[in-house]
Amino acid sequence: MELFNNFSWSKPKPKTDTIFIQIASYRDPELLPTLKDLFDKATYPDNLRVCVAWQHDLNDEWDTVGEFANDSRVKVLDINYKESSGVCWARNQVQQHYNNETYTLQLDSHHRFEPGWDITLIEMIKQLQAKGHQKPLLTGYIPSFNPKNDPEERATHPWKMNFDRFTPEGVIFFLPAAIDNYKELNEPIPSRFYSAHFAFTLGQFAKEVQHDPEFYFHGEEITLAVRAFTHGYDLFHPHRKVAYHEYTRDGRTKQWDDDPTWTERNTLTHQKVRKLLGVDGEVCTSCNRKSFGNYWLGTERTIEDYERYTGIRFKDRGVQQYTLNHELAPNPVVEDFDNSFEHKFRHCIDLYAKEFKENDYDLWVISFEMNDGTVISRQDADENEINQLLEVSKSDGDWIRLWREYNGQKPDKWVVWAHSKSKGWCERKEHDL
């Protein structure tokens, strides 16, 4: 990794609202347009201090930082893409260059911005501080845009993040949703979760709650939400549109496309998530600030404080109905907290359509089971659903996405057993969870 030597930041002047912009970019043709729009739409572009982890291939002539290679406001970490260890590693590299700026904004490398985005965010932070939130953090899955048809395809509403599900590995996934009544709001709304592609807060956050460079991808955001909360940060979603994010990145190379070891790194991440948060009651007697280093929990609040605030309990994957209803945090106080949780299991079974050879299926048994054969839930697919799944798979690389959910414990495995009108019971697939 090389550091462009044109860099010449000076310490921020007193009373100047400087912003440390963190960008991790991986072989992304949107990096340069993102940088241009970032500066063009800022009210005070000279107050921006941008650091980019530029993970690129020299053969990708379209992946360039252009005129910003010689811009004193921009620091470029020149990284051969083969040296990359993933997005969390790249974000950690950037965070080492924080230089006491007043605020920090973490982004991806494929964004567009509203005019005056910098002042809008700073005013939101100061508004929240005036209401007693000493360490407010603005974050979220921000509205989408399509660079092929911009600005026509920009989302029209600011977004919030809703609980979606626990994955089999114990990581929480979120889904974006529009803030429908945003025009009636005069301040940011509370958030349970953290988005790594948009997070604006006090500059010290870049030192206090850094990305664990050993993390790969899944588990990054839920652990940062908990760590930020336990460090005393109050989480909010912006109630106004300030920026847009490209979600699809269709046809573009991702880091895991180039890295044959990414699954091992992701598995390590899952293990660390479970130990950090105590997922499924996992107890790690050696896990502490010393073993996790700078990537441990804060001391201003506890995990239980976070669970009461969000209505999510890690030890048994419990979720309160208030959270499942997508009501805003904090969750209301309940008398019987221990028994106030639902246990919803939701999972997508991925099947390869070409492994199912018959053309007259009338039933697929779909069950979630324990290793001793106990069936936790069975929700079969009938002939109509099977035909629909097979038809949709033709436009999805021959992959069948079979979603099922139920209220109950996490199973050990799923089983799909196909039945044909002409041949009876045939293909049987199962997979450990």
C-alpha positions as CSV (number, residue, x, y, z in Angstrom):
1,M,0.0,0.0,0.0
2,E,1.3,3.4,-1.0
3,L,0.3,6.8,0.3
4,F,0.0,9.7,-2.3
5,N,2.7,12.2,-1.2
6,N,0.8,15.3,-2.2
7,F,-1.1,15.2,1.0
8,S,-0.8,18.3,3.2
9,W,-3.6,18.6,5.7
10,S,-3.1,21.1,8.5
11,K,-4.6,21.0,11.9
12,P,-8.2,22.4,11.9
13,K,-8.5,26.0,12.9
14,P,-10.5,26.8,16.1
15,K,-14.3,27.0,15.6
16,T,-14.0,25.5,12.1
17,D,-16.4,22.6,11.5
18,T,-14.1,20.3,9.6
19,I,-15.4,16.9,8.4
20,F,-13.3,13.8,8.1
21,I,-14.8,11.8,5.2
22,Q,-14.1,8.1,5.2
23,I,-14.5,6.3,1.9
24,A,-13.6,2.6,1.1
25,S,-13.6,2.0,-2.6
26,Y,-13.1,-1.3,-4.4
27,R,-12.7,-1.2,-8.2
28,D,-15.5,1.2,-8.5
29,P,-16.1,3.4,-11.5
30,E,-18.4,5.6,-9.3
31,L,-15.6,6.7,-7.1
32,L,-14.7,9.8,-9.1
33,P,-18.3,11.0,-9.7
34,T,-18.9,10.5,-5.9
35,L,-15.9,12.7,-5.0
36,K,-16.9,15.3,-7.5
37,D,-20.5,15.5,-6.2
38,L,-19.4,15.4,-2.6
39,F,-17.3,18.6,-3.0
40,D,-19.7,20.3,-5.5
41,K,-22.7,20.0,-3.3
42,A,-21.0,20.9,0.0
43,T,-21.6,24.5,1.3
44,Y,-18.0,24.6,2.7
45,P,-16.0,22.2,0.5
46,D,-12.7,23.4,1.9
47,N,-13.7,22.1,5.3
48,L,-13.8,18.6,4.0
49,R,-10.9,16.2,4.7
50,V,-11.4,13.1,2.6
51,C,-9.5,9.8,3.0
52,V,-10.0,7.1,0.4
53,A,-8.9,3.5,0.6
54,W,-8.5,3.2,-3.2
55,Q,-8.4,-0.6,-3.8
56,H,-7.9,-0.9,-7.5
57,D,-6.4,-2.8,-10.4
58,L,-4.0,-0.9,-12.6
59,N,-5.7,-2.4,-15.6
60,D,-9.0,-0.8,-14.6
61,E,-8.5,2.5,-16.5
62,W,-12.0,3.6,-15.6
63,D,-11.2,3.4,-11.8
64,T,-9.5,6.7,-11.1
65,V,-9.3,9.5,-8.6
66,G,-8.7,12.0,-11.4
67,E,-8.0,15.6,-10.4
68,F,-8.3,14.6,-6.7
69,A,-4.9,12.9,-6.9
70,N,-3.4,16.4,-6.6
71,D,-6.0,17.9,-4.2
72,S,-4.7,18.8,-0.8
73,R,-8.1,18.1,0.7
74,V,-8.0,14.4,-0.3
75,K,-5.7,11.7,1.0
76,V,-5.6,8.6,-1.2
77,L,-4.4,5.2,0.1
78,D,-3.2,3.5,-3.0
79,I,-3.9,-0.2,-2.5
80,N,-3.4,-3.0,-5.0
81,Y,-6.8,-4.8,-5.0
82,K,-4.9,-8.1,-4.4
83,E,-3.7,-6.8,-1.0
84,S,-7.3,-6.0,0.2
85,S,-8.7,-8.0,3.1
86,G,-12.2,-6.7,2.7
87,V,-14.3,-3.6,3.4
88,C,-13.8,-3.6,7.2
89,W,-10.1,-3.9,6.8
90,A,-10.2,-1.0,4.3
91,R,-12.4,1.2,6.6
92,N,-9.9,0.6,9.4
93,Q,-7.1,1.7,7.2
94,V,-8.9,5.0,6.6
95,Q,-9.7,5.6,10.2
96,Q,-6.0,5.6,11.1
97,H,-5.8,9.0,9.3
98,Y,-8.3,10.8,11.5
99,N,-6.7,14.1,12.5
100,N,-9.0,15.7,15.1
101,E,-11.6,16.9,12.7
102,T,-14.8,18.2,14.3
103,Y,-17.1,15.6,12.6
104,T,-16.8,12.4,10.6
105,L,-18.8,10.9,7.8
106,Q,-18.4,7.4,6.6
107,L,-19.5,6.5,3.1
108,D,-19.2,4.0,0.3
109,S,-17.8,5.1,-3.1
110,H,-21.1,5.2,-5.0
111,H,-23.2,8.2,-3.7
112,R,-24.8,11.4,-4.8
113,F,-25.6,14.4,-2.5
114,E,-28.1,17.1,-1.9
115,P,-27.0,20.7,-2.0
116,G,-25.7,21.8,1.4
117,W,-25.5,18.3,2.7
118,D,-22.7,19.3,5.1
119,I,-24.6,22.1,6.8
120,T,-27.8,20.1,7.0
121,L,-26.0,17.3,8.9
122,I,-24.1,19.6,11.2
123,E,-27.4,21.4,12.1
124,M,-29.1,18.1,12.8
125,I,-26.2,17.1,15.2
126,K,-26.4,20.4,17.0
127,Q,-30.1,20.2,17.2
128,L,-29.9,16.8,18.9
129,Q,-27.1,18.0,21.2
130,A,-29.3,20.9,22.3
131,K,-31.9,18.4,23.3
132,G,-29.4,16.6,25.6
133,H,-27.9,14.0,23.3
134,Q,-24.2,14.5,23.9
135,K,-23.1,12.1,21.3
136,P,-25.7,11.9,18.5
137,L,-25.0,9.7,15.5
138,L,-26.9,10.0,12.2
139,T,-27.0,6.8,10.2
140,G,-29.2,4.7,7.9
141,Y,-29.7,2.9,4.7
142,I,-30.1,6.2,2.8
143,P,-32.4,6.6,-0.3
144,S,-31.3,4.9,-3.6
145,F,-30.2,6.4,-6.9
146,N,-29.4,4.9,-10.3
147,P,-26.3,6.4,-11.9
148,K,-27.5,5.3,-15.3
149,N,-30.6,7.5,-14.9
150,D,-29.8,10.2,-12.4
151,P,-31.5,12.2,-11.0
152,E,-34.7,10.8,-12.4
153,E,-34.5,7.5,-10.4
154,R,-33.7,9.0,-7.0
155,A,-35.9,7.8,-4.2
156,T,-38.3,10.4,-3.1
157,H,-38.4,9.8,0.7
158,P,-35.7,9.6,3.4
159,W,-35.3,6.0,4.7
160,K,-35.1,4.2,8.0
161,M,-33.9,0.7,8.9
162,N,-36.2,-2.0,10.1
163,F,-35.4,-5.4,11.7
164,D,-35.6,-8.2,9.1
165,R,-34.2,-11.4,10.6
166,F,-31.4,-13.3,12.3
167,T,-29.4,-15.2,9.8
168,P,-28.5,-18.9,10.7
169,E,-25.1,-17.7,11.8
170,G,-26.7,-15.2,14.3
171,V,-26.2,-11.9,12.4
172,I,-29.1,-9.5,12.3
173,F,-30.1,-8.3,8.8
174,F,-32.0,-5.1,8.3
175,L,-34.3,-3.7,5.5
176,P,-34.8,-0.1,4.4
177,A,-38.2,1.5,4.5
178,A,-39.5,4.9,3.6
179,I,-40.2,7.5,6.3
180,D,-43.6,8.2,5.1
181,N,-44.4,11.2,7.3
182,Y,-41.0,12.9,6.9
183,K,-42.5,16.3,5.8
184,E,-44.2,16.5,9.2
185,L,-41.0,15.9,11.1
186,N,-38.7,18.6,12.5
187,E,-35.9,16.5,13.9
188,P,-34.2,13.1,13.2
189,I,-35.9,10.0,14.3
190,P,-34.4,7.3,16.6
191,S,-32.7,4.3,15.1
192,R,-31.9,0.9,16.4
193,F,-29.2,0.1,13.9
194,Y,-26.1,1.4,12.1
195,S,-25.3,1.6,8.4
196,A,-21.7,1.5,7.4
197,H,-22.4,3.3,4.1
198,F,-23.7,6.4,5.8
199,A,-22.8,7.5,9.3
200,F,-22.3,11.1,10.5
201,T,-21.2,12.0,14.0
202,L,-18.6,13.6,16.1
203,G,-15.1,13.2,14.8
204,Q,-13.9,11.3,17.8
205,F,-16.0,8.3,16.7
206,A,-13.3,7.5,14.2
207,K,-11.1,6.7,17.1
208,E,-13.6,5.5,19.7
209,V,-15.5,2.9,17.6
210,Q,-13.2,1.8,14.8
211,H,-13.9,-1.1,12.4
212,D,-12.4,-4.4,13.4
213,P,-10.0,-5.2,10.5
214,E,-10.5,-8.9,11.1
215,F,-14.2,-8.6,10.3
216,Y,-15.1,-9.3,6.7
217,F,-18.7,-8.3,6.0
218,H,-21.7,-9.9,7.6
219,G,-21.9,-8.8,11.2
220,E,-20.1,-5.5,10.6
221,E,-23.2,-3.3,11.1
222,I,-25.0,-4.9,14.1
223,T,-21.8,-5.0,16.1
224,L,-21.0,-1.4,15.3
225,A,-24.5,-0.5,16.4
226,V,-24.0,-2.2,19.8
227,R,-20.5,-0.9,20.2
228,A,-21.6,2.7,19.3
229,F,-24.5,2.5,21.8
230,T,-22.3,1.1,24.6
231,H,-19.8,3.9,24.0
232,G,-22.6,6.4,24.7
233,Y,-23.7,7.3,21.1
234,D,-27.4,7.9,20.5
235,L,-28.5,6.5,17.1
236,F,-30.8,8.5,14.7
237,H,-32.0,8.5,11.1
238,P,-31.9,11.8,9.2
239,H,-35.4,13.0,8.6
240,R,-34.3,14.9,5.5
241,K,-32.7,13.6,2.3
242,V,-29.1,14.5,2.4
243,A,-27.5,11.9,0.1
244,Y,-28.3,8.9,-2.1
245,H,-26.7,5.4,-2.3
246,E,-26.4,3.0,-5.2
247,Y,-27.4,-0.4,-4.0
248,T,-27.2,-2.8,-6.9
249,R,-23.8,-2.2,-8.5
250,D,-24.9,-4.7,-11.1
251,G,-22.1,-6.4,-13.1
252,R,-19.3,-4.9,-11.1
253,T,-16.5,-6.8,-9.3
254,K,-16.9,-7.1,-5.5
255,Q,-14.0,-7.9,-3.2
256,W,-15.3,-11.4,-2.7
257,D,-15.3,-12.0,-6.4
258,D,-11.5,-11.6,-6.4
259,D,-10.7,-13.3,-3.0
260,P,-11.0,-17.1,-2.8
261,T,-10.5,-17.0,1.0
262,W,-13.4,-14.6,1.7
263,T,-15.7,-17.4,3.1
264,E,-13.0,-18.2,5.7
265,R,-12.9,-14.6,6.7
266,N,-16.6,-14.3,6.8
267,T,-16.8,-17.4,9.1
268,L,-14.3,-15.8,11.4
269,T,-16.5,-12.7,11.5
270,H,-19.5,-14.8,12.5
271,Q,-17.5,-16.4,15.3
272,K,-16.5,-13.0,16.6
273,V,-20.0,-11.6,16.4
274,R,-21.4,-14.5,18.4
275,K,-18.7,-14.0,21.1
276,L,-19.0,-10.2,21.2
277,L,-22.8,-10.2,21.5
278,G,-23.5,-13.6,23.2
279,V,-25.6,-14.9,20.4
280,D,-27.4,-18.1,21.3
281,G,-26.1,-17.8,24.8
282,E,-22.5,-18.3,23.6
283,V,-20.2,-17.6,26.5
284,C,-16.6,-16.7,25.9
285,T,-14.8,-16.5,29.2
286,S,-11.7,-15.2,27.6
287,C,-13.5,-12.5,25.6
288,N,-12.8,-9.0,27.0
289,R,-11.2,-5.7,26.1
290,K,-7.8,-7.3,26.1
291,S,-8.7,-10.1,23.7
292,F,-10.7,-7.8,21.3
293,G,-8.4,-4.9,21.7
294,N,-9.9,-1.6,20.5
295,Y,-12.9,-3.4,19.0
296,W,-14.6,-4.3,22.3
297,L,-17.7,-2.8,23.8
298,G,-17.9,0.6,25.5
299,T,-18.4,1.2,29.2
300,E,-21.1,3.8,29.2
301,R,-23.9,1.3,28.5
302,T,-24.3,-2.4,28.5
303,I,-25.6,-4.9,25.9
304,E,-28.7,-5.3,28.1
305,D,-29.3,-1.6,27.8
306,Y,-29.1,-2.0,24.0
307,E,-31.5,-5.0,24.1
308,R,-34.0,-3.0,26.2
309,Y,-33.7,0.0,23.8
310,T,-34.2,-2.1,20.6
311,G,-36.4,-5.0,21.8
312,I,-33.9,-7.5,20.5
313,R,-32.3,-10.2,22.7
314,F,-29.2,-12.0,21.4
315,K,-28.9,-15.0,23.7
316,D,-32.1,-16.6,22.2
317,R,-32.7,-14.5,19.1
318,G,-35.7,-12.9,20.7
319,V,-37.5,-10.0,19.2
320,Q,-40.3,-8.0,20.8
321,Q,-43.5,-7.5,18.8
322,Y,-43.1,-3.8,19.0
323,T,-39.8,-4.1,17.0
324,L,-41.4,-6.6,14.5
325,N,-44.1,-4.0,14.0
326,H,-41.4,-1.5,12.9
327,E,-42.3,1.0,15.6
328,L,-39.6,3.6,16.4
329,A,-37.2,3.0,19.3
330,P,-36.9,3.1,22.2
331,N,-39.1,0.1,23.0
332,P,-41.6,0.8,25.8
333,V,-40.9,-0.6,29.2
334,V,-42.7,-3.8,29.9
335,E,-43.3,-5.5,33.3
336,D,-42.3,-9.0,32.3
337,F,-39.3,-8.2,30.1
338,D,-37.9,-11.7,30.2
339,N,-41.1,-13.2,28.6
340,S,-41.8,-10.3,26.2
341,F,-39.9,-11.7,23.2
342,E,-41.1,-13.6,20.1
343,H,-38.7,-16.1,18.5
344,K,-39.1,-15.7,14.8
345,F,-37.0,-17.8,12.4
346,R,-36.8,-16.6,8.8
347,H,-34.6,-18.1,6.2
348,C,-34.0,-18.3,2.5
349,I,-33.2,-21.8,1.2
350,D,-31.1,-21.6,-1.9
351,L,-31.6,-24.5,-4.3
352,Y,-30.0,-25.1,-7.8
353,A,-32.9,-25.6,-10.2
354,K,-30.9,-27.9,-12.5
355,E,-30.6,-30.4,-9.7
356,F,-34.3,-31.1,-9.9
357,K,-34.8,-33.2,-13.0
358,E,-38.5,-34.0,-13.2
359,N,-41.2,-32.0,-14.8
360,D,-44.2,-33.1,-12.9
361,Y,-43.6,-32.3,-9.2
362,D,-46.7,-32.0,-7.1
363,L,-45.1,-31.6,-3.7
364,W,-41.9,-30.5,-2.0
365,V,-41.7,-31.2,1.7
366,I,-39.9,-28.3,3.3
367,S,-39.0,-28.8,7.0
368,F,-36.7,-27.3,9.6
369,E,-35.4,-30.0,11.9
370,M,-33.1,-30.8,14.8
371,N,-30.3,-33.3,14.3
372,D,-32.3,-35.9,16.2
373,G,-35.1,-35.7,13.6
374,T,-37.5,-33.5,15.6
375,V,-39.4,-31.3,13.1
376,I,-39.5,-27.7,14.3
377,S,-41.6,-26.4,11.4
378,R,-42.9,-27.9,8.2
379,Q,-44.3,-25.7,5.4
380,D,-44.6,-27.6,2.1
381,A,-44.7,-26.2,-1.4
382,D,-47.6,-27.3,-3.6
383,E,-47.5,-27.7,-7.4
384,N,-48.4,-24.1,-8.1
385,E,-45.6,-22.7,-5.9
386,I,-43.1,-25.2,-7.3
387,N,-43.8,-24.2,-10.8
388,Q,-43.6,-20.5,-9.9
389,L,-40.2,-21.0,-8.2
390,L,-38.8,-22.9,-11.2
391,E,-40.0,-20.3,-13.6
392,V,-38.5,-17.4,-11.6
393,S,-35.2,-19.3,-11.3
394,K,-34.7,-19.0,-15.1
395,S,-34.0,-15.3,-14.7
396,D,-31.9,-15.7,-11.5
397,G,-29.1,-17.9,-12.8
398,D,-31.1,-21.1,-12.2
399,W,-31.2,-20.4,-8.5
400,I,-34.4,-21.0,-6.5
401,R,-34.9,-18.7,-3.5
402,L,-37.3,-20.5,-1.1
403,W,-38.3,-18.3,1.8
404,R,-39.9,-19.7,5.0
405,E,-40.5,-18.2,8.4
406,Y,-42.0,-19.4,11.7
407,N,-42.1,-18.6,15.4
408,G,-39.8,-20.9,17.2
409,Q,-36.3,-21.9,18.0
410,K,-33.4,-22.0,15.5
411,P,-33.2,-25.5,13.9
412,D,-30.1,-27.5,13.1
413,K,-30.9,-28.0,9.4
414,W,-33.4,-27.6,6.6
415,V,-34.7,-30.4,4.5
416,V,-36.3,-30.2,1.0
417,W,-37.7,-33.5,-0.3
418,A,-39.3,-33.5,-3.7
419,H,-42.2,-35.7,-4.9
420,S,-43.0,-36.4,-8.5
421,K,-46.4,-37.6,-9.9
422,S,-44.7,-40.2,-12.0
423,K,-41.7,-41.2,-9.9
424,G,-42.8,-40.6,-6.3
425,W,-40.2,-39.5,-3.9
426,C,-37.0,-38.3,-5.6
427,E,-34.5,-35.5,-4.9
428,R,-33.8,-34.9,-1.2
429,K,-31.6,-31.9,-0.2
430,E,-30.6,-30.9,3.3
431,H,-28.2,-28.4,4.8
432,D,-26.9,-27.6,8.2
433,L,-27.7,-24.2,9.7
